[in-house]
Amino acid sequence: MVIDNTIQNIVAHVCTPLGQGTKLDLDAMYQAHGVQCTYQPQLFPGLIYRPDNSPIVLICFYSGNIVVTGGKCTADIEQGWRKLWPLVR
């Protein structure tokens, strides 16, 4: 029986509506927003994006799949996604 619990982390998955044969340009995202990003494709295939003033982390992949993590509530997840979406479009 669980008596006490605390939400530590919410994880969401976003599949961006890319056209067939289209990929996210992670290199361009890194060049434009390198201060907020970590991207070492030889170690890990995803670009890790940490928006300013947000507790969440977004992990972006060439396929258009994005993992949103680090939020303690759904509002954190939505706020982080709103910051990233203009970069992806």
One Martini backbone bead per residue (centre of mass of N, CA, C, O) as a GRO file, in nm:
protein
   89
    1MET     BB    1   0.096   0.037   0.023
    2VAL     BB    2   0.042   0.374  -0.051
    3ILE     BB    3   0.085   0.673   0.135
    4ASP     BB    4   0.320   0.837  -0.016
    5ASN     BB    5   0.354   1.084  -0.287
    6THR     BB    6   0.567   1.206  -0.565
    7ILE     BB    7   0.614   1.398  -0.831
    8GLN     BB    8   0.915   1.402  -1.039
    9ASN     BB    9   0.820   1.297  -1.341
   10ILE     BB   10   0.733   1.385  -1.673
   11VAL     BB   11   0.650   1.205  -1.973
   12ALA     BB   12   0.670   1.280  -2.325
   13HIS     BB   13   0.537   1.236  -2.663
   14VAL     BB   14   0.640   1.360  -2.987
   15CYS     BB   15   0.497   1.378  -3.320
   16THR     BB   16   0.590   1.529  -3.586
   17PRO     BB   17   0.461   1.679  -3.893
   18LEU     BB   18   0.629   1.536  -4.120
   19GLY     BB   19   0.726   1.478  -4.411
   20GLN     BB   20   0.804   1.265  -4.636
   21GLY     BB   21   1.155   1.244  -4.595
   22THR     BB   22   1.164   1.419  -4.346
   23LYS     BB   23   1.390   1.598  -4.127
   24LEU     BB   24   1.544   1.695  -3.866
   25ASP     BB   25   1.772   1.971  -3.817
   26LEU     BB   26   2.002   1.938  -3.578
   27ASP     BB   27   2.239   2.109  -3.672
   28ALA     BB   28   2.082   2.378  -3.700
   29MET     BB   29   1.977   2.388  -3.412
   30TYR     BB   30   2.256   2.396  -3.279
   31GLN     BB   31   2.367   2.652  -3.420
   32ALA     BB   32   2.123   2.843  -3.321
   33HIS     BB   33   2.106   2.685  -3.000
   34GLY     BB   34   2.374   2.596  -2.836
   35VAL     BB   35   2.328   2.704  -2.542
   36GLN     BB   36   2.059   2.498  -2.512
   37CYS     BB   37   2.250   2.264  -2.623
   38THR     BB   38   2.307   1.909  -2.683
   39TYR     BB   39   2.541   1.769  -2.937
   40GLN     BB   40   2.652   1.414  -2.982
   41PRO     BB   41   2.625   1.188  -3.228
   42GLN     BB   42   2.858   0.982  -3.139
   43LEU     BB   43   2.691   0.922  -2.851
   44PHE     BB   44   2.401   1.061  -2.935
   45PRO     BB   45   2.115   1.105  -3.152
   46GLY     BB   46   2.027   1.343  -2.968
   47LEU     BB   47   1.888   1.651  -2.897
   48ILE     BB   48   1.946   1.860  -2.620
   49TYR     BB   49   1.688   2.071  -2.480
   50ARG     BB   50   1.711   2.377  -2.271
   51PRO     BB   51   1.502   2.581  -2.166
   52ASP     BB   52   1.448   2.871  -2.050
   53ASN     BB   53   1.282   2.882  -1.760
   54SER     BB   54   1.281   2.551  -1.742
   55PRO     BB   55   1.248   2.213  -1.621
   56ILE     BB   56   1.276   2.104  -1.900
   57VAL     BB   57   1.343   1.839  -2.145
   58LEU     BB   58   1.445   1.802  -2.488
   59ILE     BB   59   1.439   1.520  -2.717
   60CYS     BB   60   1.575   1.515  -3.040
   61PHE     BB   61   1.495   1.364  -3.358
   62TYR     BB   62   1.515   1.314  -3.692
   63SER     BB   63   1.219   1.177  -3.710
   64GLY     BB   64   1.043   1.383  -3.498
   65ASN     BB   65   1.096   1.280  -3.232
   66ILE     BB   66   0.989   1.374  -2.892
   67VAL     BB   67   1.116   1.417  -2.567
   68VAL     BB   68   0.946   1.503  -2.264
   69THR     BB   69   1.111   1.620  -1.965
   70GLY     BB   70   1.090   1.726  -1.605
   71GLY     BB   71   0.810   1.753  -1.526
   72LYS     BB   72   0.551   1.809  -1.264
   73CYS     BB   73   0.356   1.903  -1.497
   74THR     BB   74   0.170   1.965  -1.775
   75ALA     BB   75   0.249   2.265  -1.800
   76ASP     BB   76   0.552   2.219  -1.842
   77ILE     BB   77   0.527   2.061  -2.104
   78GLU     BB   78   0.372   2.276  -2.270
   79GLN     BB   79   0.578   2.506  -2.244
   80GLY     BB   80   0.819   2.363  -2.378
   81TRP     BB   81   0.679   2.307  -2.648
   82ARG     BB   82   0.619   2.603  -2.728
   83LYS     BB   83   0.926   2.674  -2.750
   84LEU     BB   84   0.999   2.458  -2.978
   85TRP     BB   85   0.808   2.464  -3.225
   86PRO     BB   86   0.933   2.711  -3.383
   87LEU     BB   87   1.203   2.548  -3.447
   88VAL     BB   88   1.069   2.314  -3.619
   89ARG     BB   89   0.903   2.466  -3.845
   0.00000   0.00000   0.00000
